[in-house]
Amino acid sequence: CPQSCDKYAGSDPRLKVIHKICNEGLSAARNTGIDYACSEYIGFVDSDDYISEDMYECMYKLAKKYDADIVRVLYKECDENYNLQQNNKEKKQKEQVFYGKTIEHKFHDLRCESACVAIYKLSLMAKCRFSVGQTSEDIAFNFDMMKKAKTFVFLPECKYYYRYHFNSISNGKMGDNQLHYIYFRERIRDSYVNNNCRDLYKKADVLCTRAYFGSLLRVAMYGVTEGINEKDFIKKHLPLLRAGILPFILSPSVQISRKALALMLCCNFQISKILLRKVIRYYDKNIG
């Protein structure tokens, strides 16, 4: 690959290739890209995903039209063979433009987690970098960027295609990596405690509860990896899910199926675990 990259760079002066001595992970690679970038805007594409041919063209035109600090689109999941899980035919959508404090509200409403479906004004990144050595780092990065942005454009069209690996760090058993997701969600919520931002706190708190629910559901379905004590994890996080279950249930942004599963876990986690694992075994045997 290094030779191939150098070959591409030799044929196009816009391309820069940076050779690093060791692999320090995704966040360090992105930070290096930010350090070397000299364009007006910057975006990120993970190595095993792909994008529509006009994704950056669409986002750049909107960025210039509104002098936007951030422009975001939607993404779709595809399997390891790049087959889409949903119909790819979509209607042309109208962009939505947000200013000032409404941007932070939209950050929570849209669950702006991935950095790969956006472009950012490079001048906005003076002190913003990705946390090295942690997963779910996109959440904290986007939160920092949204707080600094003055104009945000959202185009509700799918332009990015996320390749879904069943055995990747974002699937299967509950591991240390997923703890980072909870940590970042709690950090964002707690940042509102002393800032008299009740509405933003409520939105961040629902997303925190969503993180507890997602992690507990993963434990119930698949168990945990080495290094995590399942009993201790449940003992700590199940009360947190129960404490936030009412706002979670009442939230219009949460799917009914997730609300039902969350209630089931709250009522009796052990019975829920037995039932869910039976469903998974049935699926693997007869459908999967």
N, C-alpha and C positions, 0 to 999 in steps of 0.2 A: 503493500500500500504506500509506503513513503515514496517509492520511485514513481508510482502512478500519480500521486499528488504533485510531485515536482514536475512531472510531464505536463499536467494540466496547467500549472502555474506558468510554465515556460511558454505556453501557447496563448495565454490571456493575461495581460498586465494587471487586470483588476483583482486577480487571485493572489492571496498570500498563503504560504505554507509555513507553519511553525512546528519545528521538530522539538519534542520534549524528551528528556532523558528517561523519565519514568512516567507511568500512567498514574496520575493523582486523582482520577475520577472526573465525573461529569462537571461538577461545580468549578473545579480548578481549570478545566479546559475552557469553560464559558468565560471565566474571569480573565484568562489569558486573551481570549478573543476580544473582550471589551477593551483590554489594555492596548491592543494593537489596532483596533478599529479607528478609521479616520473619516467615516461617512457621516451623514447627517442623522441617519436612523440605523438601528441594528436589530436583527432578529436571530432566532435560534431554531435549528432543526436537528432533532435527534437522529443518530446514524441509521437506525432501522425503520424510521418512518418515511413518509413521502408527502409531497404537497401538490396542490393543483398548479398547473402551469402559470396561472394568472394571479396566484395568491399575493405575491409581493407587489405586483403591478397595481392590483386593486387597493391594497392597504396604503401604498405610497401615494397614490392619487388622492385618497381620502385625507392622508396626513397633510399633504400640501394644500388641499382645498380648505381645511379648517385650521391650519397651523397647529395640528394636534401633537400632544406629547406622547400619547399612546393610541394605537389602533389595534383592535382585537377582532378576530373572526371565531367561528365555531370549528369543532373537529368531529370526526367520525372514527369509530373503531373498525379495524379490519383484522382478519386472522393472520396467522403466520405465512399464509400463501397470498396475502394481499387481497383476499376476497372481502368485500364490504358486507357488514351485517345488516345494513339497511339499504333501501332503495336510494340510488344516487341522483334521481331526478328531483330537482328542486326549483321553486319559483324564485325569480329575482327579488331580493329583499332591499328595503330602504335602510340606509345607515341611521343610527341613533347617536346624537351628540350630547355630551354632558359636560358641565362646567362646575368648577369650584367644589363645594362640599358634597354635591350630588354624586361626584365621582367615587367617593369613599363608600357611599351607600350602594352604588352599582357594583363595587368590588365584592360586596357581600351577596347582593342579589344574584349576580351572575356566577358566583363561586369561582372567581378568577384564580385558578390554581396553576395552570400550565403557562410557562413562559414561551412555549413554542408556537402559540397561536396569535402572537402579537408582534408589532414592531414598536420600538421605543426610541424617543429622541435621545441621541447619545449624550447631549449636554446635560440631560437629566440624571445621568449615572455618575456624577462626580464622586459620590461616596457610597453608591449602591453596588454591592457585589453579592454573589451567591455564597451561602455558608458551605464551607468545605468539610467533608467528612460526615455529612448528614443527608438523608433523603427528604423528599417533600420540601426541598429548599426553595422551590418556585413560589410557594405560598408567601413566605416571608419577603422574598424579593419583590413580588407583585404588590404586596401591601406597602412596602417602602416607596415603590414607584408611584402607586396611586395617590399616596399622601402628598407627593411632590407635584403631581400633574395638575395643570390648569385646564386642559382640554382633553377629553377622552372620546374617541369615536368607536362605536361598536357596530359591526356589520354582521347580522345574524344569518350568515351563509357558511356552509361547511367548505373550508379550503384546505384543511390539514387532516392527514390520515394517520392515526395512531395505530401502530402494529401491536396487536394484543398477544402477548406470550403467556400461556397458562402458568409456566414455571418461573416467570419473572419475579422480581422482588415485590411487585404490586399485586401478586396473586398467591393463593395457597395458604400455607400456615402463617400464623401470626408470629412475626419476628421483630428483632430490635429495630429494623428499618421503619416499621409502622409506628413505633413509639415516637419517632420524630414528627410524624404527622400530627399526633395528639399534642405534642409539645408546642409546635408552631401555632396550632389553633388556640391553645390556651394562652399563649403569649400575646396573640392579637387581641383576644377577648379581654385579658387583664390590662391591656394598655388603655382601655376606656374607663377603668374603675374610678380614677381620680380626675377625669377630664370632663365630667358633666355631659356625657354623650350617651344618654339613656337609650335612644333608638338604635344607635350603632352597637351599643353593648348587647342589646337584645338579639340583634341579627348575628353578631359574632358568637353569642352564647348558644344559639340554635345550631350553628355550624360546629361548635364544640361538642354538643350533644350528638350530632351526626357522626363525629369522629369516634366518640365512645361507642355508639351503636355499631358502626362499621367494623371496628376492631373486635368487639364482643361477638358479632355475627361471624367474623372470620374464625375466632376461637371455637365457637359452637360448631361450625361446619368442618373445619380442617385441623383444629388443635393448634399447638404452638411449636416453635423451633427450640433447639437447645439454647439455654441461656435465659429462657423465660419460664417462670413458675406459673403454670396455668391457674392454680388455685389462688395465688397471690394477686395475679392480674385481675381475675374476676372479682375478688374481694375488694379491690381498690376501685375498679371502674364501673361495676354494676350499680353501686349506690349513686354514682355520678350520672349515669344514664337515667336512673329513676328520678333523681332530683330535677332533671331538665326535661322529663318526658312530656309534661303538659304543653309548654311552648312548642316543643317538637311536633306533637300531634296537631296542634292548632296552626302550624305554619303552612301556608298555601304552597310553598316551594318544595315540600316533601311529598313524595309519591305515596299513595294510599297503601301500596304493598309494603313499603318501608315502615310506615306507621304501624301496620299490623304486626310485622316481624318484631319491631321494637317493643310493642306491648307484650308480645309472646315471651320475649326474653326477660322482660321485667317481672312478669307474673311467675314464671318458673324456668330458670335458666337450664337446669339439668334435664328436664323433660323436653325442652326446646332443642337441646343439643342432640338428644336421642332421636327425635323426629327428623331433624334436619339431616343428620348423618344417614338415616335410613333412606331419605329421599335421594341423597347423593349416590348411595350404593345402587339404588334402583335405576337412577339415570345412567350411571356408568355401565351397568349390566345390560340394560334394555334399549338405551337411546344413544349414549355417548360413543 
